[in-house]
Structures are given as C-alpha cells and as structure tokens.
C-alpha cells in the first residue's frame, strides 16, 4: 500500500466551533461576581477566574483596572470531577468547582502578605455535553487575558507534592507569598524575589500599553 501525505486533510477548522468558544467567554464574563470562596456550596464542574481588588502590595495596579468592572483576572483555572479522564462521571453531581475555589482560599489565607478579602471570583458551570468544553474554555480565557498567576508567576495552583517529591524547586508564587507550610520543604528557588517583582512590574507596564 502506497502512502501519501497532505497536511490539509488533517487540519480541523470550524467557524461554528470558534463562535461557540466566543459565546462561552461572553457568558463567562456576564456571570455574577462572588466573594472567595462563594457564599454557599454548590454542585458542578467548570471554569473560574480570580480577581484582585486590593489597594496595596504587589498587585495594587489591579485595583484601578478592576475598579469599574472586573475585566482582568489574576488567575484562571478549571475544576474537573474525579473520573474525568475515564468519562465515567456526572458533572452535575460533582462539587469539584466549589472545592477548588475553597482550596485557593486556603492558599491565599496561608500567605503572609496578601488578604483573602481583596479577592473576588466568577465561575461558569459546564455540565452534561457542555462539560467537554471545560479544558477548551479555560485555555481560551488564559489566552485572552494572560492572567498574572498563570502566565508570569508560577505555582499558585500547586498542591503539596508529598513525601519523596520535595526535591522540586519552591514555586515563584511561594517565594513571594510565604506561608504554605509544605512549600518550605521544597528545594530553594533558582530565582530571587527581586527577579519576580521585576516580572510583575513588566507585566503591569504591558497592560498599561495595551
């Protein structure tokens, strides 16, 4: 059997799919803002964003950016239910999205130099057939907004790596926000705090020039 290769026959393109992703982002941006964590537990999996509104500290420029509307998240993430990879779950009965937001609340509360009251969140629940879009929507939001804790400062979403895996470096986030007890067990970071603060300054300069 003779084989030939034509790349164009392997490339998927759908204007309808692109419009669907735009619709999800528009819907996401219209969801109500909630405190972090949200005021009551709920079921569901999906995507979420965190917003900083504080007037002090490393991220004070976000206060002016988000003063009139919450348009620039500091972090975007997703929450998928257990068994996701095997396709065996009913996402409407999962509480992973709420639990993930609670986990982030604990990380922020443990940090010595940021205040949980300076953070808000919004989220979108994707269930049934729409749950297949969770990863796609998260990626689209990150590409669209380039959130600081996704694209510049690494490590906010990390969990305790567990015994035997503390040889990895302390994350950039933990270096500038000390407090998570397990992070002190990790190897020293190859970056300095001043390096990371300079990265933050450049990030805000970039936002100002957009």
C-alpha positions as CSV (number, residue, x, y, z in Angstrom):
1,X,0.0,0.0,0.0
2,X,1.4,3.4,-1.0
3,X,1.0,6.3,1.4
4,X,0.8,10.0,0.6
5,X,0.7,12.9,3.0
6,X,-1.4,16.0,2.6
7,X,-1.4,18.1,5.8
8,X,-4.6,20.0,4.8
9,X,-6.6,16.8,5.2
10,X,-5.6,16.5,8.9
11,X,-6.4,20.1,9.9
12,X,-9.8,20.6,11.6
13,X,-11.4,24.0,11.2
14,X,-15.0,25.0,12.2
15,X,-16.2,28.6,12.3
16,X,-19.1,27.3,14.3
17,X,-16.8,26.0,17.0
18,X,-14.9,29.3,17.1
19,X,-18.2,31.1,17.6
20,X,-19.2,28.7,20.3
21,X,-16.0,29.5,22.3
22,X,-16.7,33.2,21.9
23,X,-20.2,32.6,23.2
24,X,-18.8,30.8,26.3
25,X,-16.4,33.7,27.0
26,X,-19.2,36.2,26.7
27,X,-21.4,34.1,29.0
28,X,-18.5,33.7,31.5
29,X,-17.9,37.5,31.6
30,X,-21.6,38.0,32.4
31,X,-21.7,35.6,35.4
32,X,-22.1,37.3,38.8
33,X,-19.1,38.1,40.8
34,X,-18.8,36.2,44.1
35,X,-16.6,36.5,47.2
36,X,-13.8,34.0,47.5
37,X,-14.9,31.4,48.4
38,X,-18.5,31.7,47.2
39,X,-21.2,32.4,49.8
40,X,-22.6,28.9,49.7
41,X,-21.6,25.4,48.4
42,X,-22.8,24.3,45.0
43,X,-22.5,21.3,42.7
44,X,-20.8,21.3,39.3
45,X,-17.6,21.4,37.5
46,X,-16.3,24.1,35.1
47,X,-14.0,27.1,34.9
48,X,-13.4,30.1,37.1
49,X,-11.4,33.3,37.5
50,X,-10.0,35.2,40.5
51,X,-9.8,39.0,40.6
52,X,-7.7,41.1,42.9
53,X,-9.1,44.4,44.0
54,X,-6.7,45.4,46.8
55,X,-5.2,48.9,47.0
56,X,-1.8,47.8,48.4
57,X,1.0,45.4,47.8
58,X,2.5,43.9,44.6
59,X,-0.8,43.9,42.8
60,X,-2.3,47.3,43.6
61,X,-2.5,48.2,39.9
62,X,-5.3,45.7,39.6
63,X,-7.4,48.0,41.8
64,X,-7.7,50.6,39.1
65,X,-8.0,48.1,36.3
66,X,-10.9,46.3,38.0
67,X,-12.4,49.3,39.8
68,X,-15.4,49.8,37.5
69,X,-15.7,46.3,36.1
70,X,-13.9,43.0,36.7
71,X,-12.1,42.7,33.4
72,X,-8.6,41.5,34.3
73,X,-8.3,38.2,36.3
74,X,-5.2,37.5,38.2
75,X,-5.8,33.7,37.8
76,X,-7.9,31.4,35.6
77,X,-8.5,27.7,36.3
78,X,-10.7,24.7,35.8
79,X,-12.2,22.1,38.0
80,X,-13.0,18.7,36.6
81,X,-14.6,15.9,38.6
82,X,-12.9,12.7,39.6
83,X,-13.0,10.1,36.9
84,X,-12.9,12.8,34.2
85,X,-10.3,11.0,32.1
86,X,-12.4,7.8,32.0
87,X,-15.6,9.7,31.1
88,X,-17.4,8.0,33.9
89,X,-18.8,10.9,35.9
90,X,-21.9,13.0,36.0
91,X,-20.5,16.6,36.3
92,X,-23.8,18.0,37.7
93,X,-23.3,16.0,40.9
94,X,-19.7,16.9,41.4
95,X,-18.7,19.7,43.8
96,X,-15.1,20.0,42.4
97,X,-15.6,23.6,41.3
98,X,-16.6,24.8,44.7
99,X,-13.9,22.7,46.4
100,X,-11.3,24.1,44.1
101,X,-12.3,27.7,45.0
102,X,-12.1,26.8,48.7
103,X,-8.6,25.3,48.1
104,X,-7.5,28.6,46.6
105,X,-9.0,30.5,49.5
106,X,-6.9,28.4,51.9
107,X,-3.7,29.1,49.9
108,X,-4.3,32.8,50.0
109,X,-5.2,32.8,53.7
110,X,-1.9,31.0,54.4
111,X,0.2,33.6,52.7
112,X,1.7,36.3,54.9
113,X,1.4,39.3,52.6
114,X,-2.0,39.0,50.8
115,X,-5.5,39.3,52.2
116,X,-8.4,37.0,51.1
117,X,-10.8,39.9,51.4
118,X,-9.0,41.5,48.4
119,X,-10.1,38.7,46.1
120,X,-13.3,38.0,44.3
121,X,-14.2,35.3,41.8
122,X,-16.6,34.4,39.0
123,X,-17.2,30.9,37.6
124,X,-19.2,29.1,34.9
125,X,-20.6,25.6,35.4
126,X,-20.3,23.3,32.4
127,X,-22.3,20.1,32.7
128,X,-23.7,17.3,30.5
129,X,-22.5,17.7,26.9
130,X,-21.0,21.1,27.7
131,X,-18.6,19.6,30.2
132,X,-16.4,18.5,27.2
133,X,-15.6,22.2,26.8
134,X,-14.0,22.7,30.3
135,X,-10.4,22.5,29.2
136,X,-11.0,24.4,26.0
137,X,-12.7,27.3,27.7
138,X,-10.0,27.5,30.4
139,X,-7.3,27.7,27.6
140,X,-9.3,30.3,25.7
141,X,-9.7,32.5,28.8
142,X,-6.0,32.2,29.6
143,X,-5.0,33.2,26.0
144,X,-7.5,36.1,26.1
145,X,-6.5,37.6,29.4
146,X,-2.9,36.3,30.1
147,X,-3.5,36.3,33.9
148,X,-0.5,37.1,36.0
149,X,-0.6,33.9,38.1
150,X,-1.0,31.8,35.0
151,X,1.5,33.3,32.6
152,X,4.1,35.2,34.7
153,X,4.1,33.9,38.3
154,X,4.1,30.1,38.5
155,X,2.9,27.9,41.4
156,X,-0.4,29.3,42.8
157,X,-2.4,26.3,41.8
158,X,0.2,23.8,43.1
159,X,-0.6,21.2,45.8
160,X,1.7,19.6,48.3
161,X,3.8,17.2,46.2
162,X,4.1,14.7,49.0
163,X,6.9,12.8,50.5
164,X,9.8,11.9,48.2
165,X,9.0,14.7,45.8
166,X,10.2,17.8,47.7
167,X,13.3,18.0,45.5
168,X,11.5,20.3,43.2
169,X,12.1,24.0,43.5
170,X,9.9,26.2,45.6
171,X,7.5,27.9,43.2
172,X,7.7,31.6,42.3
173,X,4.4,32.2,44.0
174,X,5.5,30.6,47.2
175,X,8.8,32.6,47.1
176,X,7.0,35.9,47.1
177,X,4.0,34.8,49.2
178,X,5.5,32.7,52.0
179,X,3.1,30.8,54.2
180,X,2.1,27.4,52.7
181,X,3.8,25.0,55.1
182,X,4.6,22.3,52.6
183,X,6.4,24.8,50.3
184,X,9.2,25.2,52.8
185,X,10.1,21.5,52.3
186,X,10.9,22.2,48.6
187,X,14.3,23.0,47.3
188,X,15.3,26.6,47.2
189,X,14.2,28.6,44.2
190,X,16.7,29.5,41.5
191,X,15.0,32.9,41.2
192,X,15.2,35.8,43.6
193,X,12.3,37.7,45.0
194,X,13.6,40.8,43.2
195,X,13.6,38.9,39.9
196,X,9.9,38.1,40.3
197,X,8.9,41.6,41.4
198,X,10.6,42.9,38.2
199,X,8.5,40.4,36.2
200,X,5.4,41.8,37.9
201,X,6.3,45.4,37.1
202,X,6.9,44.5,33.5
203,X,3.5,42.7,33.4
204,X,1.7,45.8,34.6
205,X,3.6,48.0,32.1
206,X,2.4,45.7,29.4
207,X,-1.2,46.0,30.5
208,X,-0.9,49.8,30.6
209,X,0.4,49.9,27.0
210,X,-2.3,47.6,25.6
